[in-house]
Amino acid sequence: MKKSLTSLAVLLVLAVFAVGCSEKNAKEGNAEVDDVINVVWYPNESGEDLKSSRDEIGKIISEATGKEVEHHLTTDYAIAIETLVNNNADMAFMGAQGYIEAKENNDAIQPLIVPTGPSGTLDDAVYHSWLAVNVDDQESYKKDGEFALDTIAEKRFSFVSNSSTSGFKVPSADILSHFTEQDAYAELTEEDLMEGGPLFSQVLFGNSHQGSAVNLLDGNADVAAFCDTCVENYVQLAEGEENEVGSVYKVKDDAEQPFNKVAGKEFTLMNVTPVLNAPFAANMDMLGEEDYKKLQKVLTSDEVANNEKIFVPEGSDQSALFFKTDKERFAPAKDEWFNPIREIQ
């Protein structure tokens, strides 16, 4: 029933987009490239707290192309991906796995830009996939004083979405690599991890990284997968070092939704894995080569790199899509850059 409702939601949203695009194409003599640039956002970036960043990026896109920008917020990864694939959007900010899925279904999809690492290059352009447990339960997930993946068997587990890179693809690879070495789980597959058994007692999907984290903190899950960058606006380091196993994070007292209902709660990292940064991807059939080049030029400029509405300075109490710790900026990336994610089994 849940799958049917999700499919229906996707169809309804796509229908709305299709009507709008059909009307515009009729005005342009059936040309696919028109005077509106539709930008689709994953659920993680669709919150009200990130509106100023979305609007600033939209303003830059509009000024560079002379076109109107329309933002489309989603509550489901599948909707965002299918909207771009089915020629109903020009651009999307999506994880590496979502980009790969989109590219497989429409070869016109290609990366536009990727946020770099602190070096200002793609050499260290990574964020982190976390497996987290509630701080009061952390000793239950240790063997001989060290966190051990064996302890997550038979637990209630929360992923983000099966199209999420750091909220499903990467943690699933870590889990499978560990458990398939054991005779009892030798035949375990990625599909098995989506269900309640044979490994987990129950599997939840948060539909966003924020949602998966809240599944853990409000007691619906024992272990949750989510990433550092998607929750950094809501939590603060309470103990240890950033992105290290054993470190403790606490939800800020003034955290925005959906963390406002779990303010003050703490979680511990039991597993941390680096992941390639997420791209802005373009549908070349909709955006067109001319606007693609304009946007790649302006978005990789020093002016954008120094725009505090997009790259908020480290230590600021403002929310933004990206944090500036050193030389972070946007950089061009080729399709091949995402091969390490493609090669995950």
Beta strands, then each sheet from edge to edge (+ up, - down):
strand 1: 36-41
strand 2: 68-73
strand 3: 91-93
strand 4: 109-115
strand 5: 126-134
strand 6: 142-143
strand 7: 146-147
strand 8: 156-159
strand 9: 202-205
strand 10: 223-227
strand 11: 235-239
strand 12: 248-251
strand 13: 266-276
strand 14: 280-283
strand 15: 311-313
strand 16: 322-324
strand 17: 330-331
sheet 1: 2+ 1+ 3+ 14- 4+ 17-
sheet 2: 9+ 8+ 10+ 5- 13+ 12- 11+
sheet 3: 6+ 7-
sheet 4: 15+ 16+
end
